Amino acid sequence: MKLRFSREGFTLIELLLVIGIIAILASIVIVAINPTKQMGDARNAQRRSDVNTILNAIYQYAIDNNGTMPGCLGEATPRGGPICVKGSACADVTDPAGCDLDSLTTSYIVDLPKDPSGATGNNTNYTVAITSGRVTVSAPNAEQSQTISVTR
């Protein structure tokens, strides 16, 4: 009588070796993709778009109103600050007044954009200022040490 052993399947060592190689390759791919940086870049791209949208709406308003700027930008002081919505102050910032640009939402912009990092309440987490006749809209919460600001 002859004993025959048939070898089917993989040994434990072979399985552990394959799992180890897959784990090493997966960690290399995750580091290369860096999802945290990718998400930060996406939010910063949205901020750049929002800043340009707000600035374009301000200038369209000024063109249609014979050079008069909207909201607090048309006043003598403070000439800027955090951008607020719905006709009220930005309660969650150090400057309690804020700059109400809700008048832009009638014809120039559908709604004032809010910062993608999760702006809450009436504060959009964007700022606007007018100096020497030039309007600057900024996104102070930009990520990855970037400065997002447009002046025209």
C-alpha positions as CSV (number, residue, x, y, z in Angstrom):
1,M,0.0,0.0,0.0
2,K,1.3,3.3,-1.1
3,L,0.5,6.6,0.7
4,R,-0.1,9.6,-1.6
5,F,-0.1,13.1,-0.3
6,S,-1.7,15.6,-2.5
7,R,-0.7,19.2,-2.1
8,E,-3.7,21.6,-2.6
9,G,-3.9,25.2,-1.5
10,F,-1.2,27.4,0.0
11,T,0.8,27.1,3.2
12,L,0.6,29.6,6.0
13,I,4.0,31.1,5.2
14,E,3.0,31.7,1.6
15,L,-0.3,33.4,2.6
16,L,1.5,35.6,5.2
17,L,4.1,36.6,2.6
18,V,1.5,37.7,0.1
19,I,-0.5,39.6,2.7
20,G,2.7,41.4,3.8
21,I,3.6,42.4,0.3
22,I,0.0,43.7,-0.3
23,A,0.2,45.7,2.9
24,I,3.5,47.3,2.0
25,L,2.2,48.2,-1.5
26,A,-1.0,49.7,-0.1
27,S,0.9,51.9,2.4
28,I,3.1,53.2,-0.4
29,V,0.0,54.1,-2.5
30,I,-1.7,55.8,0.4
31,V,1.3,57.9,1.2
32,A,1.7,58.8,-2.5
33,I,-1.9,59.8,-2.8
34,N,-2.0,61.7,0.5
35,P,-5.8,62.2,0.9
36,T,-5.4,64.9,3.5
37,K,-3.5,67.1,1.2
38,Q,-5.8,66.4,-1.7
39,M,-8.8,67.4,0.4
40,G,-7.1,70.6,1.5
41,D,-6.3,71.5,-2.1
42,A,-9.9,70.9,-3.1
43,R,-11.2,73.2,-0.3
44,N,-8.6,75.9,-1.2
45,A,-9.8,75.7,-4.9
46,Q,-13.3,76.2,-3.7
47,R,-12.1,79.2,-1.6
48,R,-10.4,80.7,-4.7
49,S,-13.6,80.3,-6.7
50,D,-15.7,81.8,-3.9
51,V,-13.4,84.8,-3.4
52,N,-13.6,85.6,-7.2
53,T,-17.4,85.1,-7.2
54,I,-17.9,87.6,-4.3
55,L,-15.5,90.2,-5.9
56,N,-17.2,89.9,-9.3
57,A,-20.6,90.4,-7.6
58,I,-19.4,93.5,-5.8
59,Y,-18.2,95.1,-9.0
60,Q,-21.3,94.2,-10.9
61,Y,-23.3,95.8,-8.1
62,A,-21.1,98.9,-8.3
63,I,-21.4,99.1,-12.1
64,D,-25.2,98.9,-11.9
65,N,-25.4,101.5,-9.1
66,N,-23.2,104.3,-10.5
67,G,-20.1,103.3,-8.6
68,T,-21.8,102.9,-5.2
69,M,-20.4,99.9,-3.3
70,P,-22.8,97.5,-1.5
71,G,-23.3,97.1,2.2
72,C,-20.5,98.3,4.5
73,L,-18.2,99.0,1.6
74,G,-20.4,102.1,0.7
75,E,-20.1,103.5,4.2
76,A,-17.4,105.8,5.4
77,T,-16.4,103.4,8.2
78,P,-15.5,100.6,8.8
79,R,-15.1,99.9,5.0
80,G,-14.9,96.1,5.4
81,G,-14.7,93.2,7.8
82,P,-16.0,89.7,7.9
83,I,-18.7,89.0,5.4
84,C,-22.1,88.3,7.0
85,V,-25.4,87.1,5.5
86,K,-29.0,87.7,6.2
87,G,-28.8,91.3,7.3
88,S,-27.2,90.6,10.7
89,A,-23.8,90.8,12.4
90,C,-21.3,88.0,12.5
91,A,-21.7,87.0,16.1
92,D,-18.9,84.4,16.1
93,V,-16.0,86.6,15.2
94,T,-14.0,89.3,17.0
95,D,-15.4,92.1,14.9
96,P,-19.1,92.1,16.0
97,A,-20.3,94.3,13.1
98,G,-19.2,92.4,10.1
99,C,-20.0,93.5,6.6
100,D,-23.5,92.7,5.3
101,L,-23.3,91.9,1.6
102,D,-26.8,90.3,1.5
103,S,-27.8,93.0,-1.1
104,L,-25.8,91.1,-3.6
105,T,-28.0,88.1,-3.5
106,T,-30.9,89.7,-5.3
107,S,-29.4,90.0,-8.8
108,Y,-25.6,89.4,-8.7
109,I,-25.1,86.1,-6.9
110,V,-27.5,83.3,-5.9
111,D,-26.3,83.1,-2.3
112,L,-23.2,84.3,-0.5
113,P,-20.8,81.4,-0.5
114,K,-19.6,80.0,2.8
115,D,-16.1,78.7,3.6
116,P,-16.0,74.9,2.8
117,S,-14.4,74.2,6.2
118,G,-17.8,74.5,7.8
119,A,-18.7,78.2,8.3
120,T,-21.7,78.4,10.7
121,G,-24.2,81.0,11.5
122,N,-24.2,84.3,9.7
123,N,-20.4,84.4,9.2
124,T,-19.2,83.2,5.8
125,N,-15.5,83.1,7.0
126,Y,-14.6,85.4,4.2
127,T,-13.5,89.0,4.6
128,V,-13.8,92.1,2.5
129,A,-11.9,95.4,2.7
130,I,-11.7,98.5,0.6
131,T,-8.4,100.5,0.7
132,S,-7.3,103.2,-1.7
133,G,-10.4,102.5,-3.9
134,R,-9.5,98.9,-4.3
135,V,-11.6,96.0,-3.0
136,T,-9.9,93.0,-1.5
137,V,-11.8,89.8,-0.7
138,S,-9.8,87.2,1.4
139,A,-10.2,83.7,2.7
140,P,-8.4,83.8,6.1
141,N,-9.0,80.1,6.8
142,A,-7.0,78.8,3.8
143,E,-5.2,75.6,4.5
144,Q,-1.6,74.4,3.9
145,S,-0.1,77.8,4.6
146,Q,-1.7,79.3,1.5
147,T,-2.9,82.9,1.2
148,I,-6.1,83.3,-0.8
149,S,-6.8,87.0,-1.5
150,V,-7.9,88.9,-4.6
151,T,-7.7,92.6,-5.0
152,R,-9.1,94.7,-7.8
